[in-house]
């Protein structure tokens, strides 16, 4: 989360929202097994979604993600 926050230039609110998204995902899909690889990918997608939703004015290129 620290590295994603640094390079995406998102606010701490985006990190909190991303963790909330992950928690809700786990509640809705308990059958999905979270390994280290899937967790990293889900954290990245949740961070991208939170950043887009909360701070649409700060633009990040796909290369940054």
KOLSEDO-277982 format. One line per field, with one value per residue: x, y, z of N, C-alpha, C in turn; residue number from 1. Coordinates in nm, 4 decimals. Each point is the difference from the previous one (the first is absolute). Layout:
! KOLSEDO-277982
n_xx	X ...;
n_yy	Y ...;
n_zz	Z ...;
ca_xx	X ...;
ca_yy	Y ...;
ca_zz	Z ...;
c_xx	X ...;
c_yy	Y ...;
c_zz	Z ...;
vovex	NUM ...;
END
This chain:
! KOLSEDO-277982
n_xx	0.0828 0.1104 0.0421 -0.1162 -0.0074 0.1262 -0.0158 -0.1107 0.0722 -0.0544 -0.1106 0.0215 -0.0918 0.0792 0.1006 -0.0649 -0.0390 0.1239 0.0376 -0.0859 0.0431 0.1228 -0.0312 -0.0628 0.1087 0.0741 -0.0815 0.0069 0.1292 -0.0533 -0.0503 0.0236 0.0975 0.0383 0.0741 0.1303 -0.0085 -0.1065 0.0546 0.1198 -0.0549 -0.0650 0.1110 0.0662 -0.0893 -0.0027 0.1315 0.0036 -0.0897 0.0609 0.1158 -0.0544 -0.0578 0.1029 0.0969 -0.1065 0.0269 0.0487 0.0590 -0.0115 0.1130 -0.0334 0.1029 -0.0616 -0.1146;
n_yy	-0.1190 -0.0071 -0.1015 -0.0600 0.0337 -0.0394 -0.1032 -0.0274 0.0499 -0.1094 0.0467 0.0185 0.0871 0.0065 0.0025 0.0831 0.0717 -0.0146 0.0226 0.0994 0.0341 -0.0227 0.0684 0.0878 -0.0034 -0.0033 0.0939 0.0542 -0.0225 -0.0655 -0.0483 0.1280 -0.0820 0.0689 -0.0169 -0.0084 -0.0817 -0.0672 -0.0010 -0.0157 -0.0870 -0.0562 0.0122 -0.0382 -0.0937 -0.0353 0.0127 -0.0625 -0.0859 -0.0101 -0.0053 -0.0809 -0.0666 0.0020 -0.0270 0.0235 0.1082 -0.0928 0.0281 -0.1302 -0.0072 -0.0829 0.0639 0.1013 -0.0518;
n_zz	0.0000 0.0698 -0.0723 0.0061 0.1261 0.0060 -0.0820 0.0634 0.0974 0.0510 0.0490 0.1292 -0.0381 -0.1056 0.0851 0.0773 -0.1049 -0.0431 0.1244 -0.0022 -0.1230 0.0469 0.1077 -0.0757 -0.0763 0.1079 0.0430 -0.1210 -0.0046 0.1016 -0.1140 -0.0270 -0.0321 0.1049 -0.1084 0.0103 -0.1039 0.0420 0.1201 -0.0548 -0.0827 0.1002 0.0705 -0.1073 -0.0285 0.1264 -0.0036 -0.1159 0.0453 0.1163 -0.0628 -0.0889 0.0982 0.0836 -0.0859 -0.0696 0.0714 0.0819 -0.1109 -0.0059 -0.0632 -0.0959 -0.0539 0.0603 -0.0400;
ca_xx	-0.0828 0.0877 0.0565 -0.1099 -0.0346 0.1088 0.0067 -0.1279 -0.0236 -0.1333 -0.0062 -0.0230 -0.1404 -0.0059 0.0480 -0.1059 -0.1094 0.0434 -0.0100 -0.1435 -0.0422 0.0483 -0.0784 -0.1325 0.0172 0.0140 -0.1300 -0.0904 0.0566 0.0881 0.0595 0.1230 0.1154 0.0950 0.1418 0.0797 -0.0121 -0.1330 -0.0169 0.0697 -0.0776 -0.1232 0.0361 0.0260 -0.1276 -0.0763 0.0627 -0.0327 -0.1420 -0.0170 0.0628 -0.0848 -0.1266 0.0162 0.0872 0.0037 0.0789 0.1415 0.0091 0.1146 0.0104 0.0010 0.1376 0.0215 -0.0608;
ca_yy	0.1190 0.1160 0.0236 0.0420 0.1362 0.0891 0.0195 0.0438 0.1333 0.0040 0.0422 -0.1100 -0.0419 -0.1032 -0.1252 -0.0488 -0.0461 -0.1249 -0.1068 -0.0248 -0.0781 -0.1374 -0.0627 -0.0294 -0.1091 -0.1233 -0.0337 -0.0452 -0.1161 -0.0700 -0.1170 0.0394 -0.0170 0.1098 -0.0330 0.1231 0.0525 0.0561 0.1146 0.1143 0.0467 0.0605 0.1272 0.0938 0.0361 0.0785 0.1319 0.0711 0.0353 0.1044 0.1218 0.0521 0.0465 0.1100 0.1072 -0.0134 0.1080 -0.0367 -0.0967 -0.0900 -0.0803 -0.1446 -0.0374 0.0247 -0.1084;
ca_zz	0.0000 0.0074 -0.1338 -0.0872 0.0400 -0.0397 -0.1437 -0.0563 0.0553 0.0585 0.1392 0.0934 -0.0125 -0.1043 0.0591 0.0892 -0.0855 -0.0635 0.0997 0.0194 -0.1170 0.0166 0.1066 -0.0558 -0.0958 0.0782 0.0573 -0.1066 -0.0690 0.0944 -0.0631 -0.0686 0.0883 -0.0137 0.0104 -0.0104 -0.1361 -0.0226 0.0885 -0.0589 -0.1142 0.0496 0.0622 -0.1086 -0.0627 0.0972 0.0084 -0.1236 0.0055 0.1016 -0.0498 -0.1072 0.0571 0.0945 -0.0487 -0.1451 -0.0584 -0.0037 -0.1099 -0.0028 -0.1213 0.0246 0.0326 0.1435 0.0758;
c_xx	0.0870 0.0554 -0.1074 -0.0375 0.1046 -0.0060 -0.1313 -0.0348 -0.1418 0.0063 -0.0156 -0.1448 -0.0151 0.0462 -0.1064 -0.1159 0.0362 -0.0103 -0.1459 -0.0547 0.0423 -0.0791 -0.1387 0.0075 0.0099 -0.1332 -0.0937 0.0474 0.0942 0.0686 0.1310 0.1153 0.1001 0.1410 0.0780 -0.0130 -0.1368 -0.0232 0.0666 -0.0793 -0.1286 0.0263 0.0236 -0.1297 -0.0850 0.0572 -0.0293 -0.1447 -0.0238 0.0581 -0.0853 -0.1289 0.0179 0.0759 0.0149 0.0854 0.1496 0.0164 0.1271 -0.0031 -0.0012 0.1393 0.0302 -0.0560 0.0782;
c_yy	0.1249 0.0354 0.0481 0.1446 0.1004 0.0303 0.0449 0.1418 0.0154 0.0412 -0.1221 -0.0508 -0.1101 -0.1355 -0.0605 -0.0549 -0.1319 -0.1172 -0.0334 -0.0818 -0.1453 -0.0752 -0.0391 -0.1137 -0.1343 -0.0435 -0.0567 -0.1259 -0.0762 -0.1220 0.0329 -0.0071 0.1122 -0.0499 0.1302 0.0623 0.0640 0.1222 0.1240 0.0576 0.0691 0.1339 0.1053 0.0459 0.0849 0.1410 0.0829 0.0487 0.1136 0.1326 0.0635 0.0590 0.1258 0.1195 -0.0096 0.1078 -0.0302 -0.1158 -0.0816 -0.0791 -0.1485 -0.0473 0.0185 -0.1125 -0.1260;
c_zz	0.0000 -0.1382 -0.0975 0.0302 -0.0481 -0.1499 -0.0626 0.0436 0.0526 0.1451 0.0911 -0.0034 -0.1038 0.0551 0.0909 -0.0818 -0.0676 0.0977 0.0306 -0.1165 0.0137 0.1066 -0.0505 -0.1012 0.0719 0.0585 -0.1065 -0.0691 0.0925 -0.0617 -0.0718 0.0995 -0.0258 0.0264 -0.0124 -0.1387 -0.0244 0.0876 -0.0580 -0.1167 0.0448 0.0677 -0.1080 -0.0655 0.0945 0.0124 -0.1241 0.0025 0.0990 -0.0481 -0.1091 0.0571 0.0842 -0.0575 -0.1510 -0.0645 -0.0018 -0.0966 0.0101 -0.1300 0.0370 0.0378 0.1487 0.0841 -0.0199;
vovex	1 2 3 4 5 6 7 8 9 10 11 12 13 14 15 16 17 18 19 20 21 22 23 24 25 26 27 28 29 30 31 32 33 34 35 36 37 38 39 40 41 42 43 44 45 46 47 48 49 50 51 52 53 54 55 56 57 58 59 60 61 62 63 64 65;
END
